[in-house]
């Protein structure tokens, strides 16, 4: 778990111990909070720790400051 859980007790805690956690909707899923943390930590197999974002149309990021850090490789690619 991330450091955020060490600082405070969560209002709701979901632990999928024996498998994936799937949130599915035919419409929209919204996450709203003061701050949002997403962690993908290295697992036992050495191949995990990956976050995938995929969209059929658009991925839009709107922010005041955008920082990205890669230790091995960073790519931005477009066919057009």
C-alpha positions as CSV (number, residue, x, y, z in Angstrom):
1,X,0.0,0.0,0.0
2,X,1.1,3.6,-0.6
3,X,2.3,5.9,2.1
4,X,-1.1,7.7,2.1
5,X,-2.7,4.7,4.0
6,X,0.0,4.9,6.7
7,X,-1.0,8.5,7.5
8,X,-4.7,8.1,7.9
9,X,-7.5,5.5,8.3
10,X,-9.5,5.3,5.0
11,X,-13.3,5.8,5.1
12,X,-13.8,2.8,2.8
13,X,-11.2,0.0,2.2
14,X,-11.6,-2.7,-0.4
15,X,-9.1,-5.5,-0.5
16,X,-9.3,-8.0,-3.4
17,X,-6.9,-10.5,-1.8
18,X,-7.4,-13.4,-4.3
19,X,-7.8,-11.8,-7.7
20,X,-8.6,-8.7,-9.7
21,X,-10.9,-5.9,-8.7
22,X,-13.2,-4.8,-11.6
23,X,-15.4,-1.7,-11.6
24,X,-17.6,-1.8,-14.7
25,X,-20.3,0.5,-15.9
26,X,-22.2,0.9,-19.2
27,X,-22.0,4.7,-18.7
28,X,-19.3,6.6,-16.8
29,X,-17.1,6.0,-13.8
30,X,-16.0,9.1,-11.9
31,X,-13.4,9.4,-9.2
32,X,-13.5,12.8,-7.4
33,X,-11.3,13.7,-4.5
34,X,-9.0,16.3,-3.1
35,X,-6.0,14.2,-4.2
36,X,-5.9,10.9,-6.1
37,X,-2.9,8.5,-5.9
38,X,-2.5,5.5,-8.3
39,X,0.2,2.9,-7.4
40,X,1.3,-0.2,-9.4
41,X,4.0,-1.8,-7.3
42,X,6.5,-4.5,-8.3
43,X,5.0,-8.0,-7.7
44,X,6.6,-11.3,-7.0
45,X,7.1,-12.1,-10.7
46,X,9.2,-9.0,-11.5
47,X,7.0,-8.2,-14.5
48,X,4.3,-6.2,-12.7
49,X,4.1,-2.5,-11.8
50,X,2.5,-1.4,-15.0
51,X,-0.4,1.1,-15.5
52,X,-2.2,1.0,-18.8
53,X,-4.5,3.8,-20.1
54,X,-6.4,3.1,-23.3
55,X,-9.1,5.0,-25.1
56,X,-11.0,4.7,-28.4
57,X,-11.0,8.4,-28.9
58,X,-9.2,10.9,-26.6
59,X,-7.0,11.0,-23.5
60,X,-7.2,14.6,-22.3
61,X,-5.0,15.9,-19.5
62,X,-5.6,19.4,-18.2
63,X,-3.4,20.7,-15.4
64,X,-1.3,23.5,-14.1
65,X,1.9,21.5,-14.0
66,X,2.7,18.2,-15.7
67,X,5.8,16.2,-14.7
68,X,7.0,12.9,-16.2
69,X,10.1,10.9,-15.2
70,X,11.3,7.7,-16.9
71,X,14.5,6.0,-15.9
72,X,14.8,3.8,-19.0
73,X,12.8,5.2,-21.9
74,X,10.1,7.8,-22.7
75,X,8.2,8.0,-26.1
76,X,5.5,10.1,-27.7
77,X,4.4,8.7,-31.1
78,X,1.8,9.6,-33.6
79,X,1.0,8.2,-37.1
80,X,-0.1,11.6,-38.4
